[in-house]
Amino acid sequence: MAMWGLHYLLVAFLITITYGINAESAGITRHYTFHIQLKNITRLCKTKSIVAVNGKFPGPKVTAREGDNLQIKVVNHVSNNISIHW
């Protein structure tokens, strides 16, 4: 009888460990929206038009951990096509 109790305890332990590992590795979904625009900057008395993301150059920091899902919406306000390299 004690053997069956130990068997059930071992099965319960393995289920708990397996669930904990799967829950930890599932990750979360992170949402970002990038607005691509031209922005004038002045450096050393010269003004130049650059492509900026959310008004910044370089663009904003994207934070993610292994297992996370990223949903990134890119809105291009520039008349030309652009490419973003990850």
Protein Blocks (a to p, Z undefined) as FASTA:
>chain_A
ZZmmmmmmmmmmmmmmmmmmmmmmnopadddddddddddddeehiacddddeehiacddd
ddddehiacddddddfbfbdcdddZZ
